[in-house]
Amino acid sequence: MSETDNLQEADGKNEVESQETTPTQETTSTIENEVESNNVETEAKISEVETEVETEVNAEAEETVKTEVIEEKPEVEEEATAETEVKPEVEVTTEDHVDEIEASNAEDAEDESNAERHELEDKDYHAMTMDQLATEFNTLLKHHKIQTISKHVNEIKGEFNSKFNALLDEKKEEFVNDGGNEIDFYYTNDTKKLFNSLYKEYKQSINAYYKEREQNLKLNLENRLQIIEDIKGLLNVEENMGTTYKTFKELQEKWRNAGPIPRDKYNNAWNTYHHHVERFYDFLHLNNDLRDMDFKHNYEQKLKIIERAEELAKDENTNRSFRELQVLHKLWKEELGPVGKVHREEIWERFSKATKTIHDKRQAYYADMDKAHEKNLELKEEIIAQILAVNEDTTSSHSAWQKKIKTIEKLREDFFNAGKVPLKVNEATWSKFKDAVRTFNRGKNHFYKDLKKDQYENLTKKKDLIKIAEDNKESEDFTTVTPLMKKIQNEWKKIGHVPRRDSDKIWKQFKGACNHYFDRMHAERKAKDQHLYDAFDKKVKLLDGLKALELTEDPKADIKTLQAKISEWKDIGYVPQNKRYIDGKFYKAIDDTFDKLKMDKSKLEMVKFESKLENLANPDDTRLLDNEQNFIRKKIDEIKSEINQLENNLQFFSNVKSDNPLVKDVHKNIDNHKKSLDTWKAKLTKVRGMYS
């Protein structure tokens, strides 16, 4: 390959024949000093490459090196004229791995804010409220260059408009429901006004930026073209060589500081510039010492660049090595001049080889990354499908929607944690995800909008019940009003939820009216049945005394005491209906006390039964005695049946001696049953006696 260096180093074919002259010692000294100064400056720039790039590149970044295409278009017309066009004067031979570097550097040359654009954090704007979106928009305007935020501004604008349109539909529906004419509807709010103001500020700033940039790019290009013409003119200047060389160096410095130019003119301009720089160096062949001094310096610095590139080729962090390689190519192209012909092809081949190694590693890295991104894509597609499945669920209860909301929140979190997808489908995947979530939100909003409507209807119904309760809370007709109050209490429970802000207020109103009525009713009934409440108080004291009773060693005396307690209990009389539970407590305490007596169990059983009969006896109602008599008869029949069964079993032991343990056990069991039978017969006799 001929030495093109992709920067158009001289191929030696356009040498300018000129009469040799010998510069004076003074001229030579001046040129040497300027060359040395330039050498020191270039060496310093190369030595700073590593540290300079390290601060710019995140080792783990997955972003592509090519910078983002500007989305916002300036509202100015293109003014391309023949004067701004740069036509290459030499043929350019390129390679893919070099083209990629050149394209990135060309883009950076036009807009130096590309790096900052990549540093902006991607955020979930869909999850933000309108207020939060306006705040985020304001932050971008205040803290970032206007040309770096277009992508984020477009996303924020889309989300804000979507949310505001949903709010607008809701307000419009309320307006129409309240009797308004749809044609008269208008709505805005402070957040919308602020957002419109911010967007207007953004549009003005971005348009001003593009207009200014276009003018600057055009002016810079014109300046660079003039510098090229001035260098071309040096070949025809008839003056002292030292003065010509000094002028050449001044033109080179002006070129370095000329500023960015349009990216589509970048490579042609640089190639043309290098071509004429090389022609000038060929012109310097009249004094080989001076030219060789520059060639030597350039050769040494380019070797350093190559060595650094070869080190980068071994680096596993492909993004970092590629980003630094861009800087090395820029130094090679923009800071250093040509080298001697003997080295040109050799060093370019070496630099190109290191560049290709980094390029190939980077391509392999992104190939592996693409595979991982494809898996992430499958996962995200599955998550989107799950969200769509939730959207198809027709369950319409509040609890079901709350469950679906939690499910969607979890799926959203899974989506954002799933990682990046291939760049070519990133926007489409994100759009599908947002559409699915928006569909869910619309369904949710529609449900709760209807639910809110139902709640207002429920509020009206409950207010009607409150009016009924308020109208009747002072009524004296307890017989008629009490069923009504109980009825509206049951209806209240069935009506359902009302808006939360009204719930406590109306409940307190309704509860207060009902309680007022029932408190009055209970107070009046209590006044009529005061003797029943007095009886209850006496029974409470008697029960407490029974529990504290201490038995003597004389069972008969203790039985009389307990019987006296029972008689006293009966003499007290009835208690209120809702207090009759105390009778059960009393007779339970009586039974517990009887169990503590030291006497024959059968006799004790009869004593306890007689006490029980005292409680059952009622001249006006024999149902309790009837139930007890039927129970005893049934018990007697069961015992008789068991005795007969046991006696029948003895027939199987006719040949067994009477002292056999098994036979003795059967006889003992029969005797116990007969004793129990006698007790139950005695109880039956006692019950029958109670009727008379």
Summary of the structure (lengths in Angstrom):
residues: 692
radius of gyration: 52.4
end to end distance: 137.5
largest distance: 162.4
contacts: 1885
relative contact order: 0.06
helix: 77%
strand: 0%
